[in-house]
Amino acid sequence: MKKDIHPNYVVTAVTCGCGNKFTTRSTRPELKVDMCNNCHPFFTGKLKYVDAEGRIDKFQKKYAGTGYASLNRGKKQAAAPAPESQEQ
């Protein structure tokens, strides 16, 4: 390996948004994360929506009144063929 091209590998303090703290090793001395194994839905078994910018609420408000209208409407009718001109 070449000398003086690799970053320093240090002990890192990781802090989660839920308050959990643990240590690991990284090139940064401190990390702040939004989710960890104590609060992630995969590990907790609880469904939790992570919506930082309100996109889910915006989508639900936009399409709240539509319901299943598209299913009740049925399929579109095929366009009628153009009448053939009779030239003689």
N, C-alpha and C positions, 0 to 999 in steps of 0.2 A: 504494500500500500504506500501511496505517496504521503509524505509528511505535510502537515499544516494545510490540508485541503478539506478535512472532515470537521463538522461542527462538534461542539462539546456535548457530550452525553451526560446529563445530570439527573439527579433525583427530582421528580416533579410532584408538586402538590396539586391535586385535581379537586375542584369544588363544583358540585352540581347545584342546579337551581332549587332542588328539593332540600338542600342542606347537607347532603351526604358528602363526606370528604374522605379521600384515600390518596395513597402515594403510588407512584409508578416511576418509570424512567423515560425521559424524552430529551429533545434538544432545547426545550423551553423550561424555565424554572417553575412556571405556574400556568395552569389551564383552568378555564371556567367553561363548563358545559351545561347544556339545557337538560339533558337526560342522562341517567346512569342506569345501572342494573337494578337499583332500588325503586325507580319510578317509571321505567320503560314498560309499556303494555305487554310486550312479549314475555318479560320475566315476571310481572305481577299477575297476569291473567285478566286484568281489567281493561276494558276498552276505553281509550282516552284519545280524543281528537287533539292533535297538536296544530293549532291554527294561530300563527303569529300575526297575521295581517287581516283577519276577519274574512277570509275568502269563503269559508264554509257558510257563515251567516249570510254573506252577500248572495251566494248561490241559492240558499234556501229561501231567502226573501224574494228573489227574482222569480223562482219557479214554484212558489208555494201555492198559487191559485190554479195552476194548470192541471194538477192531478194526473189522471190517466186519460185525458181528453184525446191524445193522439191515438190511443188504442180503440176508443169508441168511434172515432171518425171513420175508420175503414181505410181501404186502399184507394189510391188514386185510379181514376178510370184511364184506360189507354186512349190516346189521341185517335180521333176518327181519321181514316185514310182520306187523302185528298181526292176529290172526284176526278175521274179520268175525262179528258177532253176527247170528243169524238170528231176526228177530222176525216174528211172524205174527199 
